[in-house]
Amino acid sequence: MSRPQEKARVTGGTIKTAKRLLKYVTGTYKVQFILVIFCILISSIASISVSLSLRFLLDDYIIPLIGQKDPNYSELYMALTVLGTIFMCGVIATFVYSRLMVVIGQGVLKRVRDEMFAHMQTLPIRYFDQNTNGSIMSLYTNDTDTLRQMINQSIPQVLMSAFTIVVTFISMLVLSPILTVLAVLMILLMFFVSKTVSGHSGRYFIRQQLDLANITGFVEERMSGQRVVKVFNHEKMSEEEFDKFNEELFESASKAHTFASIMGPIIGNMGNLLFVLTAVFGGFLSVMGIGNITLGVMASYLQFTKSFTQPFMQIAQQFNSIIMALAGAERIFNMMDTEPEVDEGYVTLVNAKKDADGNIVECKERTGMWAWKHPHQADGTVTYTELRGEVQFDDMTFGYVPDHMVLHNLTLYAKPGQKLAFVGSTGAGKTTITNLINRFYDVADGKIRYDGININKIKKDDLRHSLGIVLQDTHLFTGTIMENIRYGKLDATDEEVYNAAKLAHADGFIQMLPDGYNTHLSGDGEELSQGQRQLLAIARAAIADPPVLILDEATSSIDTRTESIVQKGMDNLMRGRTVFVIAHRLSTIRNSDAIMVLEHGRIIERGTHEELLKLKGTYYQLYTGKLELD
């Protein structure tokens, strides 16, 4: 992209972002913001009164009193009283709008964070796979903090400066149109300089926010993987990588702040130049008797030149915060503009029961029986299919990117209550299959049917509600053990929690904890061992009581002794359910109804444990140790 094109893109994007951000302010707090504008206008007029009063005080009150034997100060006192009242109104107005902007700023940030998090819940898994946790966290911390500074400080200051410029210009025009011509020429020069400098600064501030997100993501990644870094002695390499990211941030930040910092001195010196030129030109006109320029007019006008350039300096000082905020807002809006997860499904999961004739009917109360409610658009009829857990892959092909397929023409069939296992080397496509069952991703070709229904027709929430999953990486939330188990079924009773824990054989170690089920967990359950965290994940799946269960290396973090205990609970959990198991420990899948051996996204062997051993193929070599899984 050429420099003019990049400049146009940044400028256009910045203006669009500023308008959108302003809509948050005016849309959420319209009345309060109008009151803020009114108070800023009052404050601006009050501040201008200082310069304007010099002319009247000198020409109308002070100079006429010079030389009088018995001067009457009553009119001067009255003028000072009026001026003091105006100043007091300005002070009150400043206090009011400052307080209101704090309320508006925090309210807007709350709305932005609420909308960000709500939208984030609708994003597909692909978004989180493509963006680091640190980069996403930066949206809620660094980027929103720049918005706070802009709304609380920069917006009122810019409005105040803008009103001051307008009111000052009108006052200068009234005092001396001739001298104002000189001021207009200087304004045009200031505008040109500001636009040139701001164009350079804006590009680097946007780059700075991106570099800041990158370094935040890197630090978050290294903090979570610190044990791995130390085990492999990669501290020096991590330091070098960090230095690279930090150097990029240094370059963009230093250039951004350099351009932003020189704005103030440039505008200030141009203001000083305007003051000198006005004094020389005004003095010449006064001596020549041109323009009716009196001592009071000169005193007020020279004061106005200071008041006139001061707002430009104030805007320049706020320019840093404004550009940073707009850069942060652009990143926030980019996330909020990311397309949400598409769900075109219309088949829903409902409570059901059978009537006297054996037909499935929908009901409101929970009966323990579930059915798929399938409205047919062709004739307007509705049919109900009992949820049994029958899953079928029909010539299915999938790739995370269009030009690279991970699974090729996969066909398999799982009857209700069957246990299917997948084995294969890393990258063979085992976990991808579970992602497709959950519709974290959609297939490129072929179909996946659930109880005979194409899963693309099933609403994703209802589909996932019927599935239970235990992952290799266990994630526990801040809260009690009971709350973490109940995460699988939020309306579960305490008794159901206890039963699920016993089923998963987690009750034993929970009872040994000081507070039992009320033990508070934090930091992803770091107080517990990896095996104990895995048991809680299994209990969470047990309480959900789904008809289809997915176990993705569910016992990989459990030692052999614990595994033998947990396996009994797992067998109880799997009984009567369709189960998909991914395991490196082949001992855990011996009793599977069917075992699929995957290689490069294709099923190369399938059958029971005994059948595959008789083949003396890949599975046989894996089981006997002649071939190892990667």
Secondary structure in CASP SS format (residue, H / E / C, confidence):
PFRMAT SS
TARGET T0000
AUTHOR 0000-0000-0000
METHOD secondary structure of the structure
MODEL  1
M C 1.00
S C 1.00
R H 1.00
P H 1.00
Q H 1.00
E H 1.00
K H 1.00
A H 1.00
R H 1.00
V H 1.00
T H 1.00
G H 1.00
G H 1.00
T H 1.00
I H 1.00
K H 1.00
T H 1.00
A H 1.00
K H 1.00
R H 1.00
L H 1.00
L H 1.00
K H 1.00
Y H 1.00
V H 1.00
T H 1.00
G H 1.00
T H 1.00
Y C 1.00
K H 1.00
V H 1.00
Q H 1.00
F H 1.00
I H 1.00
L H 1.00
V H 1.00
I H 1.00
F H 1.00
C H 1.00
I H 1.00
L H 1.00
I H 1.00
S H 1.00
S H 1.00
I H 1.00
A H 1.00
S H 1.00
I H 1.00
S H 1.00
V H 1.00
S H 1.00
L H 1.00
S H 1.00
L H 1.00
R H 1.00
F H 1.00
L H 1.00
L H 1.00
D H 1.00
D H 1.00
Y H 1.00
I H 1.00
I H 1.00
P H 1.00
L H 1.00
I C 1.00
G C 1.00
Q C 1.00
K C 1.00
D C 1.00
P C 1.00
N C 1.00
Y C 1.00
S H 1.00
E H 1.00
L H 1.00
Y H 1.00
M H 1.00
A H 1.00
L H 1.00
T H 1.00
V H 1.00
L H 1.00
G H 1.00
T H 1.00
I H 1.00
F H 1.00
M H 1.00
C H 1.00
G H 1.00
V H 1.00
I H 1.00
A H 1.00
T H 1.00
F H 1.00
V H 1.00
Y H 1.00
S H 1.00
R H 1.00
L H 1.00
M H 1.00
V H 1.00
V H 1.00
I H 1.00
G H 1.00
Q H 1.00
G H 1.00
V H 1.00
L H 1.00
K H 1.00
R H 1.00
V H 1.00
R H 1.00
D H 1.00
E H 1.00
M H 1.00
F H 1.00
A H 1.00
H H 1.00
M H 1.00
Q C 1.00
T C 1.00
L C 1.00
P C 1.00
I H 1.00
R H 1.00
Y H 1.00
F H 1.00
D H 1.00
Q H 1.00
N C 1.00
T C 1.00
N H 1.00
G H 1.00
S H 1.00
I H 1.00
M H 1.00
S H 1.00
L H 1.00
Y H 1.00
T H 1.00
N H 1.00
D H 1.00
T H 1.00
D H 1.00
T H 1.00
L H 1.00
R H 1.00
Q H 1.00
M H 1.00
I H 1.00
N H 1.00
Q H 1.00
S H 1.00
I H 1.00
P H 1.00
Q H 1.00
V H 1.00
L H 1.00
M H 1.00
S H 1.00
A H 1.00
F H 1.00
T H 1.00
I H 1.00
V H 1.00
V H 1.00
T H 1.00
F H 1.00
I H 1.00
S H 1.00
M H 1.00
L H 1.00
V H 1.00
L H 1.00
S C 1.00
P H 1.00
I H 1.00
L H 1.00
T H 1.00
V H 1.00
L H 1.00
A H 1.00
V H 1.00
L H 1.00
M H 1.00
I H 1.00
L H 1.00
L H 1.00
M H 1.00
F H 1.00
F H 1.00
V H 1.00
S H 1.00
K H 1.00
T H 1.00
V H 1.00
S H 1.00
G H 1.00
H H 1.00
S H 1.00
G H 1.00
R H 1.00
Y H 1.00
F H 1.00
I H 1.00
R H 1.00
Q H 1.00
Q H 1.00
L H 1.00
D H 1.00
L H 1.00
A H 1.00
N H 1.00
I H 1.00
T H 1.00
G H 1.00
F H 1.00
V H 1.00
E H 1.00
E H 1.00
R H 1.00
M H 1.00
S H 1.00
G C 1.00
Q H 1.00
R H 1.00
V H 1.00
V H 1.00
K H 1.00
V H 1.00
F C 1.00
N C 1.00
H C 1.00
E H 1.00
K H 1.00
M H 1.00
S H 1.00
E H 1.00
E H 1.00
E H 1.00
F H 1.00
D H 1.00
K H 1.00
F H 1.00
N H 1.00
E H 1.00
E H 1.00
L H 1.00
F H 1.00
E H 1.00
S H 1.00
A H 1.00
S H 1.00
K H 1.00
A H 1.00
H H 1.00
T H 1.00
F H 1.00
A H 1.00
S H 1.00
I H 1.00
M H 1.00
G H 1.00
P H 1.00
I H 1.00
I H 1.00
G H 1.00
N H 1.00
M H 1.00
G H 1.00
N H 1.00
L H 1.00
L H 1.00
F H 1.00
V H 1.00
L H 1.00
T H 1.00
A H 1.00
V H 1.00
F H 1.00
G H 1.00
G H 1.00
F H 1.00
L H 1.00
S H 1.00
V H 1.00
M H 1.00
G C 1.00
I C 1.00
G C 1.00
N C 1.00
I C 1.00
T C 1.00
L H 1.00
G H 1.00
V H 1.00
M H 1.00
A H 1.00
S H 1.00
Y H 1.00
L H 1.00
Q H 1.00
F H 1.00
T H 1.00
K H 1.00
S H 1.00
F H 1.00
T H 1.00
Q H 1.00
P H 1.00
F H 1.00
M H 1.00
Q H 1.00
I H 1.00
A H 1.00
Q H 1.00
Q H 1.00
F H 1.00
N H 1.00
S H 1.00
I H 1.00
I H 1.00
M H 1.00
A H 1.00
L H 1.00
A H 1.00
G H 1.00
A H 1.00
E H 1.00
R H 1.00
I H 1.00
F H 1.00
N H 1.00
M H 1.00
M H 1.00
D C 1.00
T C 1.00
E C 1.00
P C 1.00
E C 1.00
V C 1.00
D C 1.00
E C 1.00
G C 1.00
Y C 1.00
V E 1.00
T E 1.00
L E 1.00
V E 1.00
N E 1.00
A E 1.00
K E 1.00
K E 1.00
D C 1.00
A C 1.00
D C 1.00
G C 1.00
N C 1.00
I E 1.00
V E 1.00
E E 1.00
C C 1.00
K C 1.00
E C 1.00
R C 1.00
T C 1.00
G C 1.00
M C 1.00
W E 1.00
A E 1.00
W E 1.00
K E 1.00
H E 1.00
P E 1.00
H C 1.00
Q C 1.00
A C 1.00
D C 1.00
G C 1.00
T C 1.00
V E 1.00
T E 1.00
Y E 1.00
T E 1.00
E E 1.00
L C 1.00
R C 1.00
G C 1.00
E C 1.00
V E 1.00
Q E 1.00
F E 1.00
D E 1.00
D E 1.00
M E 1.00
T E 1.00
F E 1.00
G C 1.00
Y C 1.00
V E 1.00
P C 1.00
D C 1.00
H E 1.00
M C 1.00
V C 1.00
L E 1.00
H E 1.00
N E 1.00
L E 1.00
T E 1.00
L E 1.00
Y E 1.00
A E 1.00
K C 1.00
P C 1.00
G C 1.00
Q C 1.00
K E 1.00
L E 1.00
A E 1.00
F E 1.00
V E 1.00
G E 1.00
S C 1.00
T C 1.00
G C 1.00
A C 1.00
G C 1.00
K H 1.00
T H 1.00
T H 1.00
I H 1.00
T H 1.00
N H 1.00
L H 1.00
I H 1.00
N C 1.00
R C 1.00
F C 1.00
Y C 1.00
D C 1.00
V C 1.00
A C 1.00
D E 1.00
G E 1.00
K E 1.00
I E 1.00
R E 1.00
Y E 1.00
D C 1.00
G C 1.00
I E 1.00
N E 1.00
I H 1.00
N H 1.00
K H 1.00
I E 1.00
K C 1.00
K H 1.00
D H 1.00
D H 1.00
L H 1.00
R H 1.00
H H 1.00
S C 1.00
L E 1.00
G E 1.00
I E 1.00
V E 1.00
L C 1.00
Q C 1.00
D C 1.00
T C 1.00
H C 1.00
L C 1.00
F C 1.00
T C 1.00
G E 1.00
T E 1.00
I H 1.00
M H 1.00
E H 1.00
N H 1.00
I H 1.00
R H 1.00
Y C 1.00
G C 1.00
K C 1.00
L C 1.00
D C 1.00
A C 1.00
T C 1.00
D H 1.00
E H 1.00
E H 1.00
V H 1.00
Y H 1.00
N H 1.00
A H 1.00
A H 1.00
K H 1.00
L H 1.00
A C 1.00
H C 1.00
A C 1.00
D H 1.00
G H 1.00
F H 1.00
I H 1.00
Q H 1.00
M H 1.00
L C 1.00
P C 1.00
D C 1.00
G H 1.00
Y H 1.00
N H 1.00
T C 1.00
H E 1.00
L E 1.00
S C 1.00
G C 1.00
D C 1.00
G C 1.00
E C 1.00
E C 1.00
L C 1.00
S C 1.00
Q H 1.00
G H 1.00
Q H 1.00
R H 1.00
Q H 1.00
L H 1.00
L H 1.00
A H 1.00
I H 1.00
A H 1.00
R H 1.00
A H 1.00
A H 1.00
I H 1.00
A H 1.00
D C 1.00
P C 1.00
P C 1.00
V E 1.00
L E 1.00
I E 1.00
L E 1.00
D E 1.00
E C 1.00
A C 1.00
T C 1.00
S C 1.00
S C 1.00
I C 1.00
D C 1.00
T H 1.00
R H 1.00
T H 1.00
E H 1.00
S H 1.00
I H 1.00
V H 1.00
Q H 1.00
K H 1.00
G H 1.00
M H 1.00
D H 1.00
N H 1.00
L H 1.00
M H 1.00
R C 1.00
G C 1.00
R C 1.00
T E 1.00
V E 1.00
F E 1.00
V E 1.00
I E 1.00
A C 1.00
H C 1.00
R C 1.00
L H 1.00
S H 1.00
T H 1.00
I H 1.00
R C 1.00
N C 1.00
S C 1.00
D C 1.00
A E 1.00
I E 1.00
M E 1.00
V E 1.00
L E 1.00
E E 1.00
H C 1.00
G C 1.00
R E 1.00
I E 1.00
I E 1.00
E E 1.00
R E 1.00
G E 1.00
T C 1.00
H H 1.00
E H 1.00
E H 1.00
L H 1.00
L H 1.00
K H 1.00
L H 1.00
K C 1.00
G C 1.00
T H 1.00
Y H 1.00
Y H 1.00
Q H 1.00
L H 1.00
Y H 1.00
T H 1.00
G C 1.00
K C 1.00
L C 1.00
E C 1.00
L C 1.00
D C 1.00
END
